[in-house]
Amino acid sequence: MARQIVVTFGGAPTAFDFKKVDRAALYGRRRRVPLDPSGGPCTRAELTADGGYLLRPGMAGQGYVDGDGQWYVAKDLQPVDSQGRAAPVHDSTLGVEQALTPVGPEALLDARVQSVYALDAAEIDPALAAALAAGELFAFDFAYRGGGKLDRGILLSNDHGLWALITQPVSPEWCSLTSQVIEDWSAEVADDFDDDLDFEMF
């Protein structure tokens, strides 16, 4: 059975089947496939910085090599925070009930959206369906895989269906000028192409 996003609202659970929405699904895509001398498709690979290892797709996620060339298996790695302290490890939330928390529109403005999932529920709690239809937003914890990263899901509804936006919070850093910028126009170099139109921009 496929894993589901399961949420609870007022104590009543709702399970959603989900499918990731990507650019290819929205706009289609074209692929440029490099071919070898015999006409077969090439497989992408990368060299490590020292040129000692050739990495094929999927190999980088299996582990980590430190500066001394020591290999560490990914499952043995311990996540740490910015101060070097051990960070908590989270289990996958798929198939596990997650409580919904009402949030306002600023929850989307203060977040970076990483993934979008189209949701489908065989049966949705009527109270939750009514709240979503009224334009309310709800947050829930989300971790696709177990590990040190815990994302924040935003559940919402619109005329096209039900959606889960998987986000990470963004904390803007405000900057101000400490001194006035003085532009020296005498150093300006004339550009003979300033008035040319690039029709590709249209």
C-alpha angles and dihedrals in degrees: 000000000000117000116252141202104248121193135174127218119184088347094304116117126221123189121207130198107216140200126190116244112214137171092264091058091051103039106012120236145239124215127209105210117197113216131210123231091274093053097255122133116266123234117227118240136165135211121229117244092264092047091237100116136044112213120203124195112296096017096099091062093056096073150318135267117209127211092274093055094255113151121222124189112235094236090057094056118106118213116231133192127238090278093053094252121137110271123213118267116226128207120226112278094208110119091010120107113250121193116237120231120198112239135177129239090269087074088074094042091054095049142073111229111225102173139006122212127194108220131212124185124189087207127007126197106261093226091052092046091052093048092050091047088054089058099257120152126215132196127211138170115264133187117164092192131017116265144092096306122089116182130197118239121206115205117205143152135217139162090287099053144272121325141186116205112199109211147172120212118256122210109196117217111220117215131192134191114258092193137022116263113232115199117213105212092180089073092054112123116216115243114207090201099056093106097044115112122226103211091195088073089067 
